[in-house]
Structures are given as C-alpha cells and as structure tokens.
Amino acid sequence: ARAGESLTSLGLDKQDEIRQQTMATDWSAQIIPNATVNDLDSSAIQKAREAFTLKHANRISADEVAEWSDSTFLDRAKITQGGKITRTAVLLLGKAESAYLLSPHPAQMTWKLVGAEQAYEHFSPPFMLNVTFLYQRIRNIQLRLLPLNELLPYEVSKYDQKIVLEALHNCIAHQDYSRNGRILVTEEIDKLILENEGGFFEGAPEDYILGEKTPRRYRHPFLVQAMAELNMIDTMGYGIHQMHSKQAERYLPMPDYDVSDAHAVRLTIHGSVVDPAYSQLLMREGGLPFEDVLALDRVQKNLEISDQAIKQLRRAKLIEGRKPNFHVSANVASVTASKADYMRTRSLDDQYYKKLITDYLLKFGTASRKDVDEFLLGKLSDVLDYGQKKAKISNLLSNLRRAGVIHNSGSDKTSKWQLVE
C-alpha cells in the first residue's frame, strides 16, 4: 500500500478490513460462531497434514509440520482464520455430525447407480476423505480394446482415478453452496455424470481444454486456496486439460461439459468406446496433434466442428463424408485394410446403434419405424446409400427383437416398437 509517496506494508487495520471484505463476499470464508477444532475429524486433519507436507516438501520439512499444533497447522494451511473455524474447514475436515454447522446449506455428495441395478449413497464431510470413499463405490472394471489387425488387446480401466477425483474436487471447489443443493454423481452403464450447483464461473469449459487459460477469479477463493494447499486442485486451470489428455491416452472419448443450465454444471466422463474407428486411430497414431484428437472426438459424437477443423482433418485424410455427417476416415482406420476390412470394422458400431435405439425407447416409451428412421439415418455411415441404410436399420430392429430386448406392439405396416418389460 502507498503511504504518501513511499511503499509500506499493510497496517493491521487495513488487513482486517480486507479480511472482512473477503468474508462478506466469499461464502467459504465465513467463520462459524462457537465452532472449535473438536468439530473437525482427527483422521481428516492427519490426511490434510500429509497432503500439505507433500505439497510443500521443497520448502517446509516434514518434521517442522509434525511439530505444529492442529490450530497452527490449520492456519498455515489457510483452512481457518486466526484459529477460528470457517465453513471451508467443516466442508473439508469436519466430522459427519458437524455438518449441521453449515445449515441451511447442505454439505453432501450423492452417488447414484442407475440401470438394471440401482443403488445410492450419501457422503457428508469430511470431503477430504469421503471423495475417495465415493470413488470406491464406482464399478471400475477393465476394458479390453482391440487394435485393428492385432490379436492382443490393450487393457485400460473403465475410469481413471485421477480423472474422477479431479472432477470431484472441481465440484467441491466450484459448487455454489448458497443454492442449497448437493453434488450428484450418477453412474450409468457406460458413463459417469457429475453435477454441481452454480454456473461455470470463469469463462467456458472449452477455454481450458488446451491448458492455455488461467482463471483470474473464483466463486470461493478461500476454499480454492485451502484445497490448493492440500494438493487437491491446482489454481492454474490445468485440470480440464489434464482430464482430456488422460482420456486420449486411454483411447476413450473426451469428457463432455453441459452448461446449458445457467445455474449448474454437468460433466460426463465416458467409460466405453463410442466409435471403434476413433479408438483404433488413437491406438495406431500416437503422435496426432491434440487439436486434431479433440476435433475427431466431436466427429465420433456427431457434433459440429469448425470449417477450419474440417479443412485440417480432410487435408490429413482423417475424416470422410459430407457435412455435417462426417466419420473417421477409412484410410486412417486401417492404413493397409481393404474396403471390405474397413466395412467389417465399421460393423462393430452395431452395438452403438442398438444402444441409441434402446436409449430412445427408454426416454420416449415407443417409436414407429418412421421415428427410428428419422433418428438413425443421419447417424449411419455415408459409405452406405439410402437403401442400404434402411436395410441396416431393419436388421438392427430385427436383432434387438430376436434378442428379446424390444417388441413390436403394432402391426407390420404400422409398427410400434417398445422395450420388453
């Protein structure tokens, strides 16, 4: 601060004024009256010490951190203020029975399993520990991805632990707790969907995918700083970029952000292959530019890509088809494969198209043949002509019917497809 023409350190009264301004605008910085260290979980505090020690190993020795009292450690880790318990402290380190101190704002993460099997579990503070317990509820099998023209599959976990924990930590850091909502993690058969209250706070998700944007502000700067001190998040905006890069390394689709609701953020993490040609391409061509991988991911999901990306992918012979119905190029899917080989590769998509049909019926209840045609024709490969596409849809419906998945409750002329109860 300037005093006249010379630079001086901030006076205690000025520091207090700034602290009060922060507390007035930052929900997470609020001090909870009558709360004490006894309201915090001792195991969570110990875990926080270990994380803090690892984070600051280059400048603070483990022995020094071990000598600090809990009160000193919590202040040094920027979790408390002058020994006073903040909302951040209860969120990250509070005992489960201390969650009432945040009332009426719920501090809760919910895991929900949907599909043939259904289950759920709620997780209260301490979030420092319970994010791991929530992650352990997720069914994380090994996927076997078979490269084209090879006999040995690549094995990857359905979900990468670092990606899921990064996403969960982001939900905690960016949740708008004043909206009195919970963090929701929905596990479907092939994906995880994470939702938190509050719109995307600084920019848009796509701004961070290349790892070039650094956020200038946060909804809860006090909470974010504490989580950074405990090595739960970084404050440079690299998290989204790392999640995308890691998925590419695992040959799986990129995460998808939905910010159409101004008051919520919805993140989908894929745990299965969407288009086998895309995954096989990543297995074969490890040196593709990251921007091309991002564009190809949008192609496999039938999402729009820019004209510049179209020119780049066409120039590199990475895509085929006519706008907007592109698909991964036959030449890339297999450099040495014949057209027949490529068509057999594309036929692996049948499971994908069948799932589109069952998802449609699950959402809308019934579908006529016209409904199915309108829904699927634009999604089938442009290698097929109109008649071949119609025949393929007929085969997909017949296969699902013979498998006992769907049935026609109408007539041959006026079909009415439904899922089998």
Residue pairs with C-beta under 8 A, 6 or more apart in sequence:
1 7
1 8
1 9
1 10
1 11
1 14
2 8
10 18
19 81
22 29
22 221
22 222
23 29
23 30
23 31
23 81
26 220
26 221
26 222
26 223
27 87
27 105
27 177
27 178
27 220
28 86
28 87
28 88
28 91
28 177
28 220
28 221
28 222
28 223
28 226
29 81
29 86
29 87
29 88
29 220
29 221
29 222
29 223
30 86
30 87
31 81
31 84
31 85
31 86
32 85
32 86
32 87
32 90
32 101
32 102
35 84
35 85
35 89
35 90
35 98
35 101
36 85
37 70
37 71
37 74
37 85
39 85
39 90
39 94
39 95
39 98
39 101
40 70
40 74
40 85
40 89
40 90
40 93
40 94
40 95
40 98
40 126
41 93
41 94
41 95
41 96
41 125
41 126
41 129
43 126
43 129
44 92
44 93
44 94
44 126
44 128
44 129
45 70
45 73
45 74
45 93
47 128
47 129
48 73
48 77
48 79
48 92
48 93
48 128
48 230
49 65
49 66
49 73
51 128
51 230
51 231
51 232
52 65
52 73
52 76
52 77
52 229
52 230
52 231
53 60
53 62
53 65
54 231
55 229
55 230
55 231
56 65
65 73
68 76
71 80
71 83
74 80
74 83
74 89
74 93
75 81
75 82
75 83
77 226
77 229
77 230
78 222
78 225
78 226
78 229
79 86
79 88
79 89
79 92
79 93
79 226
79 229
79 230
80 86
80 89
85 101
86 222
87 102
87 105
87 177
87 223
88 220
88 222
88 223
88 226
90 98
90 99
90 101
90 102
90 107
90 125
91 102
91 107
91 125
91 127
91 172
91 223
92 125
92 126
92 127
92 128
92 223
92 226
92 227
92 230
93 125
93 126
93 128
94 101
94 107
94 125
94 126
95 125
95 126
96 124
96 125
96 126
98 125
99 106
99 107
99 108
99 124
99 125
102 177
104 180
105 177
105 178
105 180
106 180
106 181
106 182
107 124
107 125
107 127
107 177
108 122
108 123
108 124
108 182
108 183
109 122
109 123
109 127
109 130
109 131
109 134
109 168
109 171
109 172
109 182
109 183
109 184
109 185
110 120
110 121
110 122
110 123
110 182
110 183
110 184
110 185
111 120
111 121
111 123
111 134
111 137
111 138
111 185
111 187
112 119
112 120
112 184
112 185
112 186
112 187
113 119
113 120
113 137
113 139
113 187
114 186
114 187
114 188
115 188
115 189
116 189
121 134
121 137
122 182
123 130
123 131
123 133
123 134
124 130
127 172
128 230
128 232
131 165
131 168
131 169
131 172
132 165
134 168
134 185
135 161
135 164
135 165
135 168
137 187
138 159
138 164
138 185
138 187
138 192
139 158
139 187
140 157
140 158
140 159
140 161
141 157
141 158
142 155
142 156
142 157
142 158
143 155
143 156
143 157
143 158
143 252
143 271
143 272
143 273
144 153
144 154
144 155
145 153
145 154
145 155
145 156
145 251
145 273
145 279
145 283
146 153
146 154
147 153
147 154
147 280
147 283
147 284
148 280
148 283
148 284
148 333
148 334
148 337
148 345
149 334
149 336
149 337
154 251
154 283
156 250
156 251
156 252
157 250
158 271
158 272
159 192
159 269
159 271
160 246
160 247
160 250
162 242
162 246
163 242
163 243
163 246
163 247
163 255
163 269
164 192
164 269
166 233
166 239
166 242
166 243
167 192
167 194
167 243
167 255
167 267
167 269
168 183
168 185
168 194
169 227
169 232
169 233
169 239
170 196
170 233
170 239
170 267
171 183
171 194
171 195
171 196
172 183
172 223
172 227
172 232
173 218
173 220
173 223
173 224
173 227
173 232
173 233
174 196
174 198
174 200
174 201
174 218
174 219
174 220
174 265
175 181
175 183
175 196
175 197
175 198
176 196
176 197
176 198
176 199
176 219
176 263
177 197
177 220
179 197
179 198
179 263
181 196
181 197
183 194
183 195
183 196
183 197
184 193
184 194
184 195
184 196
185 192
185 193
185 194
185 195
186 192
186 193
186 194
186 195
190 270
190 271
190 272
190 355
191 268
191 269
191 270
191 271
191 272
192 268
192 269
192 271
193 266
193 267
193 268
193 269
194 266
194 267
194 269
195 264
195 265
195 266
195 267
196 264
196 265
197 263
197 264
198 219
198 263
198 264
198 265
199 259
199 261
199 262
199 263
199 264
199 265
200 257
200 259
200 265
201 215
201 217
201 218
201 219
202 215
202 216
202 217
202 218
203 213
203 215
204 259
205 240
205 257
205 259
206 257
207 213
208 237
208 238
208 239
208 240
208 241
209 240
209 241
209 244
209 294
210 241
210 290
210 291
211 237
211 238
211 241
211 242
213 237
214 236
214 237
215 235
215 237
218 224
218 235
224 233
224 235
225 235
227 233
228 234
228 235
233 239
240 255
243 255
243 269
244 254
244 255
244 294
245 290
247 253
247 254
247 255
247 269
247 270
248 254
248 282
248 290
248 293
251 273
251 279
251 282
251 283
252 270
252 271
252 272
252 273
252 279
253 270
253 273
253 274
253 278
253 297
253 300
253 301
254 270
254 293
254 294
254 297
255 267
255 268
255 269
255 270
256 267
256 268
256 270
256 301
257 265
257 266
257 267
257 268
258 265
258 266
258 267
258 268
259 265
259 266
273 279
274 300
274 301
274 352
275 300
275 327
275 328
275 349
275 352
276 345
276 348
276 349
277 300
277 327
277 328
277 332
277 333
277 345
277 346
278 296
278 297
278 299
278 300
278 328
280 333
280 334
280 345
281 288
281 296
281 318
281 328
281 332
281 333
282 288
282 293
284 332
284 335
285 332
288 296
291 309
291 312
292 312
292 313
292 316
292 318
295 305
295 309
295 312
295 313
296 313
296 318
296 319
296 328
298 304
298 305
298 309
299 305
299 313
299 319
299 326
299 327
299 328
300 327
300 328
302 324
302 325
302 378
302 379
304 324
305 313
305 326
310 319
310 323
310 326
313 319
313 326
317 329
317 331
317 332
318 328
318 329
318 332
319 326
319 327
319 328
319 329
320 326
320 327
320 328
320 329
320 330
320 382
320 383
321 327
321 381
321 382
322 382
325 378
325 379
325 382
327 381
327 382
330 337
330 339
330 342
330 383
333 342
333 345
333 346
334 341
334 342
334 345
337 345
343 383
346 381
346 383
349 381
350 396
350 399
353 376
353 379
353 380
353 392
353 396
354 396
354 399
354 400
354 405
356 375
356 376
356 379
357 367
357 372
357 375
357 376
357 396
357 397
357 400
357 406
357 417
358 400
358 405
358 406
358 419
360 367
360 371
360 372
360 375
361 367
361 406
361 417
361 418
361 419
362 419
364 371
365 418
366 409
366 416
366 417
366 418
367 375
367 416
367 417
368 410
368 414
368 415
368 416
368 417
369 397
369 415
369 417
372 393
372 397
372 417
373 390
373 393
376 389
376 393
376 396
377 386
377 389
377 390
377 393
380 389
380 392
380 393
384 392
397 406
397 417
400 406
401 407
401 408
404 420
405 419
405 420
406 417
406 418
406 419
406 420
407 417
407 418
407 420
408 415
408 416
408 417
408 418
409 416
409 417
409 418
410 416
410 417
